[in-house]
Amino acid sequence: MDFAFDARTEELRDRLLAFMDEYVYPAEAVAEEQRARLASPWDTPAVVEELKAEARRQGLWNLFLPDAGYGAGLTNLQYAPLAEITGRSPHLAPTATNCAAPDTGNMEVLAQFGTEEQKKQWLEPLLAGEIRSAFAMTEPEVASSDATNITTHIERDGDEYVITGRKWYISGAMNPDCAIFIVMGKTDPDGADIRRQQSMVLVPRDTPGVTVKRAMRVFGYEDHSHGGHAEVVFDHARVPVSNLVGEEGGGFAIAQARLGPGRIHHCMRLIGMAERAIELMCRRAVTRTAFGKALAQQGVVQNWIADARVTVEQLRLLVLKTAWLMDTVGNKGAHTEIQAIKIATPRAVVGILDRAIQLHGAGGVSQDFPLAELYASARTLMLADGPDEVHQRSLARRELKKYL
């Protein structure tokens, strides 16, 4: 593996770093001020649309899609350092560049498994940033960490599917621009193969029987960056059979294909969050005095900063190796590494953010610094896309199999 960035990656990094400095960081406070004046907390602040227009003008758009017909045509290894940069402002930069979850995963699903009609109706406006989307999988009544537990019914009735079920923490669903749900449920609940019981269907938000019931908070925060997390009820919602994504019984496999890139994208951005935390720690340490000397001279603070730097460098190498493997041997060949980064990165970044909060004292838990919200986001990723324990179980089994 070559650790040097190629010429195209370097060029995009330079442009993206300049975009962050000139537009994104100054817009963070503006977005909060504008959101406070909006009729609904889920409406999009005007400055976000301005950022999107500028990013598109600069060619910093759809960087995550490896298919040049839809996106920038970058490999995972090329995209990794760019996603890291956007992770420094995770509530603005990914949206500004049209690289925000859950839209990224949904666009990948449609690009890979959608029909031409589905791509025309839903993928194209998502690529253009004209609409948002949501992925409806997690349910409150079952342990959704095991996707085979999903209970939502998708029943065939002539030329239609009838969807009945209750979902929650459906990212993006509170955004008024969210126009389409990708819903996972069971079309064959009694099937012998538990991984062939599930299917995915496209359900427009305005379908009768679809109710976005309430917003779900995360550690008390309303996550505006993803368009909010919602509880959504599907009460005999009907859609045409042509809204099936892929084939009946293919939902589990599609979910796995969707989650591989999604997991590494999260880890890429988490490293950017950690870098932002280290920067804030250093700035705080050199400007604050306690017990007669600068915080930067306190041994414990120096240890925190040194440990954070070592941790980030280790994580970055593992993430880059994983991206390289995904490009060279495919997601399946990189399965162990994808699970490893999903276990290691959120956990380590939570620790770095925790120290940064501690260093800032009361300011660390306030709205005047981004640390508390970054902490909530990072801690949530120890659950999202599969809890750590699920990945540890699978990874350990793969290791033990070598000795059986």
C-alpha positions in Angstrom: 0.0 0.0 0.0 1.3 3.4 -1.0 0.7 5.9 1.9 1.2 9.0 -0.3 -1.9 10.7 -1.7 -2.1 10.8 -5.4 -2.3 14.1 -7.4 -6.0 14.1 -7.6 -6.5 13.5 -3.9 -4.0 16.3 -3.1 -5.8 18.7 -5.3 -9.2 17.9 -3.9 -7.8 18.1 -0.3 -6.4 21.6 -1.0 -9.7 22.8 -2.4 -11.7 21.2 0.3 -9.5 22.6 3.1 -9.9 26.1 1.6 -13.6 25.6 1.3 -13.8 24.7 5.0 -11.7 27.7 6.1 -13.5 30.2 3.9 -17.1 29.0 4.0 -17.9 26.1 6.4 -16.3 27.1 9.7 -17.7 30.7 9.5 -21.1 29.3 8.7 -21.3 27.2 11.9 -22.5 30.0 14.1 -24.6 31.5 11.3 -26.5 28.2 10.9 -27.3 28.0 14.6 -28.5 31.6 14.6 -30.7 31.0 11.5 -32.1 27.8 12.9 -33.2 29.5 16.1 -35.4 31.8 14.0 -36.9 29.1 11.7 -40.6 28.1 12.1 -39.5 24.5 12.5 -36.2 23.2 13.8 -36.1 20.8 10.9 -36.2 23.4 8.2 -32.9 24.0 6.4 -31.1 27.3 7.3 -30.4 29.5 4.3 -26.7 29.3 4.8 -26.7 25.5 4.3 -28.2 26.0 0.8 -25.6 28.7 0.1 -22.9 26.2 1.1 -24.3 23.5 -1.1 -24.4 25.9 -4.1 -20.8 26.9 -3.5 -19.6 23.3 -3.0 -21.2 22.3 -6.3 -19.7 25.3 -8.1 -16.3 24.3 -6.9 -16.8 20.7 -7.9 -16.8 19.4 -4.3 -20.0 17.4 -4.8 -20.9 13.7 -4.5 -17.3 12.9 -3.6 -18.3 9.6 -2.0 -19.6 7.8 -5.1 -17.0 5.7 -6.8 -19.1 5.4 -10.0 -18.0 8.3 -12.2 -21.4 8.2 -13.9 -23.0 9.4 -10.6 -20.3 10.9 -8.5 -16.6 12.0 -8.4 -15.4 8.5 -9.4 -13.0 8.4 -6.4 -11.7 5.2 -4.8 -12.3 4.6 -1.1 -8.6 5.4 -0.6 -9.0 8.7 -2.4 -12.2 9.6 -0.6 -10.9 8.8 2.9 -8.8 11.9 3.5 -11.6 14.1 2.1 -14.2 12.6 4.4 -11.9 13.2 7.3 -11.8 16.9 6.4 -15.6 17.1 6.4 -15.7 15.3 9.7 -14.1 18.4 11.3 -17.6 20.0 10.9 -19.9 17.0 10.7 -23.1 18.9 11.1 -22.4 21.1 8.0 -19.7 19.9 5.7 -21.1 16.5 4.7 -24.4 18.1 3.9 -22.8 21.0 2.0 -20.9 18.5 -0.2 -23.9 16.1 -0.6 -22.0 13.5 1.2 -24.2 13.1 4.3 -25.7 10.0 5.7 -28.2 8.5 5.3 -28.4 9.9 1.7 -25.0 8.5 0.8 -26.0 4.9 1.6 -29.4 5.3 0.0 -27.8 6.7 -3.2 -25.4 3.7 -3.2 -28.3 1.3 -2.9 -30.2 2.9 -5.8 -27.1 3.1 -7.9 -26.3 -0.5 -7.4 -29.7 -2.2 -7.1 -32.3 0.3 -8.4 -34.1 0.0 -11.7 -33.7 2.6 -14.4 -37.1 4.0 -13.4 -36.2 4.1 -9.7 -32.9 5.9 -10.5 -34.7 8.4 -12.6 -37.3 9.2 -10.0 -35.2 9.1 -6.9 -31.5 8.8 -7.5 -31.2 11.7 -9.8 -32.8 14.3 -7.5 -30.8 12.9 -4.6 -27.6 13.3 -6.6 -28.7 16.9 -7.4 -29.3 17.6 -3.7 -32.9 18.5 -4.5 -34.4 16.0 -2.0 -33.3 14.0 1.1 -34.1 10.4 2.0 -34.3 8.0 5.0 -33.4 4.4 5.6 -36.1 2.7 7.7 -34.7 -0.4 9.4 -34.4 -0.1 13.2 -37.5 -1.0 15.3 -38.3 -0.3 18.9 -39.9 -3.7 19.7 -37.0 -5.9 18.8 -33.2 -6.1 19.1 -32.5 -4.6 15.7 -28.7 -5.3 16.1 -29.9 -8.7 14.7 -31.5 -7.7 11.4 -33.3 -11.0 11.2 -35.5 -9.8 14.1 -37.2 -7.2 12.0 -40.9 -7.6 12.2 -42.3 -5.0 9.8 -44.5 -6.8 7.2 -44.3 -6.3 3.5 -47.2 -8.3 2.0 -48.0 -8.7 -1.6 -51.6 -7.8 -2.6 -52.0 -8.0 -6.4 -49.8 -5.3 -8.0 -49.0 -3.7 -4.6 -47.0 -4.2 -1.5 -48.7 -3.4 1.8 -46.3 -2.2 4.5 -47.2 -2.4 8.2 -44.7 -1.8 11.0 -43.2 0.7 13.4 -39.7 2.0 13.1 -37.6 4.5 15.1 -34.4 6.4 15.0 -35.0 6.7 11.3 -32.3 9.2 10.3 -33.4 12.0 7.9 -37.1 11.5 8.4 -37.7 14.8 10.2 -36.3 16.9 7.3 -39.2 18.4 5.3 -37.1 17.7 2.2 -37.1 13.9 2.9 -39.2 12.6 0.0 -38.4 8.8 0.1 -37.9 6.0 2.5 -36.1 2.8 1.8 -38.0 0.4 4.1 -36.7 -3.0 5.2 -39.3 -5.6 6.2 -40.2 -9.2 5.8 -41.9 -10.5 2.6 -41.4 -14.1 3.7 -41.6 -14.2 7.5 -41.8 -18.0 7.6 -39.0 -18.7 5.1 -36.6 -21.4 6.0 -33.5 -19.2 5.4 -33.8 -16.4 8.0 -31.5 -14.2 5.8 -33.8 -14.5 2.8 -37.0 -13.4 4.6 -36.3 -9.6 4.3 -36.9 -7.3 1.3 -36.5 -3.5 0.7 -39.1 -1.3 -0.9 -39.3 2.4 -1.8 -42.0 4.2 0.1 -42.6 7.9 -0.8 -43.1 10.0 2.3 -46.5 11.2 1.2 -47.9 7.7 0.9 -51.2 7.3 2.8 -50.6 5.2 5.9 -47.1 6.7 6.5 -46.9 8.8 9.7 -43.8 10.5 10.9 -44.9 10.4 14.6 -42.2 12.2 16.6 -38.5 13.3 16.6 -36.1 11.1 18.6 -33.4 12.9 20.5 -29.8 11.7 20.9 -28.4 12.5 24.3 -30.8 15.4 24.4 -29.8 16.8 21.0 -31.9 17.1 17.9 -29.5 15.9 15.2 -30.1 18.5 12.4 -27.2 17.3 10.3 -29.0 14.1 9.3 -32.4 15.7 9.1 -33.4 14.4 12.5 -34.2 10.9 13.8 -37.8 10.0 13.8 -40.3 7.4 14.9 -42.2 6.4 11.8 -45.4 4.3 11.6 -46.4 2.4 8.5 -50.1 1.5 8.7 -51.0 -0.6 5.7 -49.1 1.8 3.4 -49.4 0.7 -0.2 -46.9 1.0 -2.9 -46.6 -0.5 -6.4 -44.7 -3.8 -6.7 -42.3 -1.9 -9.0 -41.0 -0.1 -5.8 -39.2 -3.3 -4.8 -35.4 -2.7 -4.5 -33.5 -5.6 -6.1 -35.4 -8.9 -5.6 -37.7 -10.3 -3.0 -35.6 -11.9 -0.2 -32.6 -9.7 -1.1 -33.0 -7.2 1.7 -30.5 -8.6 4.1 -27.8 -8.8 1.4 -28.5 -5.3 0.2 -28.3 -4.1 3.8 -24.8 -5.6 4.2 -23.7 -4.1 0.9 -25.0 -0.7 2.1 -23.4 -0.8 5.5 -19.8 -1.6 4.4 -19.1 1.8 2.8 -21.3 3.5 5.4 -19.2 2.2 8.3 -15.9 3.3 6.8 -17.4 6.7 5.9 -18.4 7.2 9.5 -14.9 6.2 10.7 -13.2 8.6 8.2 -15.3 11.5 9.5 -14.7 10.4 13.1 -11.0 11.0 12.6 -11.7 14.5 11.5 -13.8 15.0 14.6 -10.8 13.8 16.7 -8.5 16.2 14.8 -10.9 19.1 15.6 -10.9 18.1 19.3 -7.1 18.0 19.4 -6.9 21.5 17.8 -9.4 22.8 20.4 -7.5 21.1 23.2 -4.2 22.8 22.1 -5.7 26.2 21.7 -7.3 26.0 25.1 -4.2 24.7 26.8 -2.0 27.6 25.6 -4.5 30.3 26.5 -5.6 29.2 30.0 -3.7 29.3 33.3 -4.4 27.2 36.4 -2.4 27.0 39.6 0.2 29.4 38.4 1.0 28.0 35.0 -0.5 27.5 31.6 -2.6 24.3 31.1 -0.1 23.4 28.3 2.6 23.1 31.0 0.5 20.7 33.1 1.8 17.1 32.8 -1.6 15.5 32.6 -2.7 17.8 29.8 0.5 17.0 27.9 -0.3 13.3 28.3 -3.8 13.8 27.0 -2.6 15.6 23.9 0.2 13.1 23.2 -2.1 10.1 23.6 -4.7 11.7 21.4 -2.1 12.3 18.6 -0.8 8.7 18.8 -4.4 7.3 18.8 -5.4 9.4 15.7 -2.3 8.3 13.8 -3.0 4.7 14.5 -6.7 4.9 13.6 -5.9 6.8 10.3 -3.6 4.0 9.2 -6.1 1.3 9.9 -8.9 3.2 8.1 -6.6 3.8 5.1 -5.6 0.2 5.0 -9.3 -0.8 5.1 -10.1 1.6 2.3 -7.3 0.2 0.2 -8.5 -3.4 0.8 -12.0 -2.4 -0.2 -10.6 -1.0 -3.4 -8.4 -4.0 -4.1 -10.2 -7.1 -2.8 -13.7 -5.8 -2.3 -15.9 -5.2 0.7 -16.1 -9.0 1.5 -12.3 -9.3 1.4 -12.0 -6.3 3.8 -14.7 -7.6 6.2 -12.3 -8.1 9.2 -10.8 -4.6 8.7 -14.2 -3.0 8.3 -15.3 -4.5 11.6 -12.1 -3.6 13.3 -12.3 0.1 12.4 -16.0 0.2 13.4 -15.0 -1.2 16.8 -11.9 0.9 17.4 -12.7 4.3 15.9 -15.8 5.5 17.7 -14.5 4.1 21.0 -11.2 5.9 20.7 -12.6 9.2 19.4 -15.1 9.2 22.3 -12.1 9.1 24.7 -10.4 11.9 22.9 -13.5 14.1 23.0 -14.0 13.2 26.7 -10.5 14.6 27.5 -11.2 17.7 25.3 -14.4 18.3 27.2 -12.5 17.9 30.5 -9.9 20.4 29.4 -12.5 23.0 28.6 -14.3 22.6 31.9 -17.8 24.0 31.9 -17.3 25.3 28.4 -16.8 21.7 27.2 -20.4 20.8 28.0 -21.8 24.1 26.7 -23.2 25.2 23.4 -20.3 27.6 23.0 -18.0 24.8 21.8 -18.8 21.9 19.5 -17.4 19.3 21.8 -20.5 18.1 23.6 -22.4 17.6 20.4 -19.4 15.9 18.8 -19.3 13.6 21.8 -22.9 12.7 21.4 -22.4 11.9 17.7 -19.3 9.8 18.3 -20.9 7.9 21.2 -24.0 7.1 19.1 -21.7 5.5 16.4 -20.9 2.8 19.0 -24.5 1.7 18.3 -25.2 2.8 14.8 -24.6 0.4 11.9 -24.3 -2.4 14.3 -23.3 -2.2 18.0 -19.6 -2.8 18.9 -20.5 -6.1 20.5 -22.0 -7.5 17.3 -18.8 -6.7 15.4 -16.6 -8.1 18.2 -18.6 -11.3 18.1 -18.3 -11.7 14.4 -14.6 -10.8 14.3 -13.8 -13.1 17.1 -15.5 -16.0 15.4 -13.5 -15.4 12.3 -10.3 -15.4 14.3 -11.2 -18.5 16.2 -12.1 -20.4 13.1 -8.5 -20.5 12.1 -7.8 -22.8 15.1 -10.8 -25.1 14.9 
